[in-house]
Amino acid sequence: MHIPKKGLRALGIAESASGRTRSTLAGVVMRKDLRIDGFSFGTVTVGGMDATDIILGMVRGLNRRDINVIMLSGCVIAWFNVIDPARISQETGIPVICVSY
């Protein structure tokens, strides 16, 4: 856990279907006091196998060491583009929570 800064920070990532071939991912870093502290966007292939790599790129692109948890809005997005939360956690060193509705 990253304690150097006051308050926890979570990176939440959700999908918004934007077409027949591509879908947009939006990531928001939010602090414990509910202030937005950063954001990132990515594009995945509908029906593809690139969601995990795109999310890893989003996390790396933020270039932050103060994120305490990554929260995903589902592990299967963009018409069966499957996210591998274990791989994301392993490669980033950050715990991953996947919420299904």
GULO-159652 format. One record per residue (C-alpha): residue in three letters; x, y, z. Coordinates in Angstrom, 1 decimal. Each point is the difference from the previous one (the first is absolute). Layout:
GULO-159652
resn=ALA, xx=X, yy=Y, zz=Z
...
This chain:
GULO-159652
resn=MET, xx=0.0, yy=0.0, zz=0.0
resn=HIS, xx=1.2, yy=3.5, zz=-0.8
resn=ILE, xx=-0.1, yy=2.1, zz=3.1
resn=PRO, xx=2.3, yy=3.1, zz=-0.8
resn=LYS, xx=-3.0, yy=2.2, zz=-0.8
resn=LYS, xx=-3.1, yy=0.6, zz=2.2
resn=GLY, xx=-3.0, yy=-1.9, zz=-1.1
resn=LEU, xx=-0.5, yy=-3.0, zz=-2.3
resn=ARG, xx=-0.2, yy=0.3, zz=-3.7
resn=ALA, xx=-1.9, yy=-2.3, zz=-2.3
resn=LEU, xx=0.1, yy=-0.3, zz=-3.8
resn=GLY, xx=-3.5, yy=-0.9, zz=-1.2
resn=ILE, xx=-0.3, yy=-1.2, zz=-3.7
resn=ALA, xx=-3.3, yy=-0.3, zz=-1.8
resn=GLU, xx=-1.0, yy=-0.6, zz=-3.6
resn=SER, xx=-2.2, yy=2.0, zz=-2.3
resn=ALA, xx=-1.0, yy=-1.7, zz=-3.2
resn=SER, xx=0.7, yy=2.4, zz=-2.8
resn=GLY, xx=-0.4, yy=-2.0, zz=-3.2
resn=ARG, xx=-0.1, yy=-3.3, zz=-1.8
resn=THR, xx=3.8, yy=-0.5, zz=-0.1
resn=ARG, xx=1.5, yy=2.1, zz=2.9
resn=SER, xx=-1.0, yy=0.8, zz=3.6
resn=THR, xx=1.3, yy=2.7, zz=2.3
resn=LEU, xx=1.4, yy=-0.6, zz=3.5
resn=ALA, xx=0.1, yy=2.9, zz=2.5
resn=GLY, xx=2.1, yy=-0.2, zz=3.1
resn=VAL, xx=-0.3, yy=2.5, zz=2.9
resn=VAL, xx=2.3, yy=0.2, zz=3.0
resn=MET, xx=-2.0, yy=1.1, zz=3.0
resn=ARG, xx=1.2, yy=0.8, zz=3.5
resn=LYS, xx=-1.6, yy=-1.1, zz=3.2
resn=ASP, xx=-1.5, yy=3.5, zz=0.5
resn=LEU, xx=-1.8, yy=-0.4, zz=-3.4
resn=ARG, xx=2.2, yy=2.3, zz=-2.0
resn=ILE, xx=1.0, yy=-1.0, zz=-3.5
resn=ASP, xx=3.8, yy=-0.2, zz=-0.1
resn=GLY, xx=0.6, yy=-1.2, zz=-3.6
resn=PHE, xx=-1.5, yy=-1.7, zz=-3.0
resn=SER, xx=0.9, yy=-2.2, zz=-3.0
resn=PHE, xx=-1.7, yy=-1.3, zz=-3.1
resn=GLY, xx=0.5, yy=-3.1, zz=-2.2
resn=THR, xx=-1.7, yy=-1.6, zz=-3.0
resn=VAL, xx=-0.6, yy=-3.8, zz=-0.2
resn=THR, xx=-1.1, yy=-2.2, zz=-2.9
resn=VAL, xx=-3.6, yy=-1.2, zz=0.1
resn=GLY, xx=0.2, yy=-3.8, zz=0.2
resn=GLY, xx=3.8, yy=0.2, zz=0.2
resn=MET, xx=2.6, yy=-1.2, zz=2.5
resn=ASP, xx=1.7, yy=3.3, zz=0.8
resn=ALA, xx=-1.8, yy=1.3, zz=3.1
resn=THR, xx=2.6, yy=-1.2, zz=2.5
resn=ASP, xx=2.9, yy=1.6, zz=-2.0
resn=ILE, xx=-1.9, yy=3.3, zz=-0.4
resn=ILE, xx=-0.7, yy=0.2, zz=3.7
resn=LEU, xx=3.6, yy=-0.7, zz=0.8
resn=GLY, xx=1.0, yy=2.8, zz=-2.4
resn=MET, xx=-2.5, yy=2.3, zz=1.7
resn=VAL, xx=1.5, yy=-0.7, zz=3.4
resn=ARG, xx=3.5, yy=0.4, zz=-1.2
resn=GLY, xx=-0.9, yy=3.2, zz=-1.9
resn=LEU, xx=-1.2, yy=1.6, zz=3.3
resn=ASN, xx=3.6, yy=-0.5, zz=1.3
resn=ARG, xx=-1.2, yy=0.0, zz=3.6
resn=ARG, xx=1.2, yy=-1.8, zz=3.1
resn=ASP, xx=-2.8, yy=1.1, zz=2.3
resn=ILE, xx=-2.9, yy=-2.1, zz=-1.4
resn=ASN, xx=-1.1, yy=-2.5, zz=2.7
resn=VAL, xx=-2.5, yy=-2.0, zz=-1.9
resn=ILE, xx=-1.4, yy=-0.5, zz=-3.6
resn=MET, xx=-3.7, yy=-0.4, zz=-0.3
resn=LEU, xx=-1.5, yy=-1.4, zz=-3.2
resn=SER, xx=-3.6, yy=0.2, zz=-1.1
resn=GLY, xx=-0.2, yy=-3.6, zz=-1.1
resn=CYS, xx=2.6, yy=-2.5, zz=-1.3
resn=VAL, xx=-1.7, yy=-0.7, zz=-3.3
resn=ILE, xx=-0.5, yy=3.2, zz=-2.1
resn=ALA, xx=-0.4, yy=1.0, zz=-3.7
resn=TRP, xx=-1.8, yy=-3.2, zz=-1.1
resn=PHE, xx=2.1, yy=-2.6, zz=1.8
resn=ASN, xx=3.3, yy=1.8, zz=0.1
resn=VAL, xx=1.2, yy=-1.7, zz=3.2
resn=ILE, xx=2.0, yy=1.9, zz=2.6
resn=ASP, xx=2.6, yy=-2.0, zz=2.1
resn=PRO, xx=-0.1, yy=1.7, zz=3.5
resn=ALA, xx=2.7, yy=-2.3, zz=1.3
resn=ARG, xx=2.4, yy=1.0, zz=-2.7
resn=ILE, xx=-0.7, yy=3.7, zz=0.6
resn=SER, xx=0.7, yy=-0.4, zz=3.7
resn=GLN, xx=3.1, yy=-2.1, zz=-0.6
resn=GLU, xx=1.5, yy=2.5, zz=-2.5
resn=THR, xx=-0.9, yy=3.2, zz=1.9
resn=GLY, xx=0.4, yy=-1.2, zz=3.6
resn=ILE, xx=-3.4, yy=1.5, zz=0.7
resn=PRO, xx=-3.1, yy=-2.0, zz=1.3
resn=VAL, xx=-2.9, yy=-0.2, zz=-2.5
resn=ILE, xx=-3.7, yy=-0.1, zz=0.8
resn=CYS, xx=-2.4, yy=-1.1, zz=-2.7
resn=VAL, xx=-3.6, yy=1.0, zz=0.6
resn=SER, xx=-2.7, yy=-1.9, zz=-2.0
resn=TYR, xx=-3.6, yy=1.2, zz=-0.1
